[in-house]
Amino acid sequence: MRRLTPQPVDRAKAAVYAKGGAAVYWHLDLAARRLSVHTRPHADGRYEVVHVLAEGDAVTPPGSAASLRIAALLP
């Protein structure tokens, strides 16, 4: 299996979304097998809150009543 390397561009997108006012930004890190959920954006390009979830955790998408297991999002 090929090892995936996170791209700096993927992580830099968080700043773009925060500046644009996106209330929630998810970054799925395939190599580390985790999901980072960014909330409370600031105009300076940062998110005030970042929750890092492991593949054994679950997350509820905004506007949904159903939760998803992080493992189900991973290949």
N, C-alpha and C positions, 0 to 999 in steps of 0.2 A: 504494500500500500504506500502510495506517495505521501510524504509529509508535507502538509500545507504550512506556509509561512505567512503570518499576518502582514498585510501591506500597510505602510505608514499612511497612505491615502485613506484607507478605511477608518483609521482612528481620527484622522484630521477632519473627516466629514462631520463629526460631532460638533465641532466649533461652527461650521457652516449652518447646521441645523439649529443650534442654539441662537446664533445671531438672527436667524430667520424666525425665531419664536416657536419652533416645533416643540410642543409640550412634552412629547416622549420620543426618545431615540433609542433604538435597540442596536447593539453591535454583537453579532453572533461570531464568536472566535472559534473557528473549526479546529484549529491546531490545539488550543487549550481546552476545548470542549466545554465552553461556558458562554453564558449570555450576560452582557452588561446592559442594564436598563437605566437610561439617563432621564432624569426629570428635573423640573424647575429651571428652565433655561434663563440665561442672562444675556443681555445685549452685548456683553464683552466676549461672548463666544464660549462660555463655560456652562456646564450644568451643575447646579448646586447639590443634587443628590444622584449618586450612582450606586446601584445595587448590582452585585456580581453574583450570578446564580450558577451553580454547578449542574452537571447533567442529571443528577438525582433530584433536583428541585423542580418546582412548577411555577408558571407565570400566567397571569390573567391579562390578555390583551385589552387595551383601552376599549370601552364600549361593549365588552363581551362579558357574559356570565360564566362562560366555560374556561377552565384553566388548561394549559398545555404543559406537558412534561418537557423539559429542556432536551432530554434524550430523544424525543420524537422529532425535534428540529434538526438533529445532527445526522450525518450520513453514517 
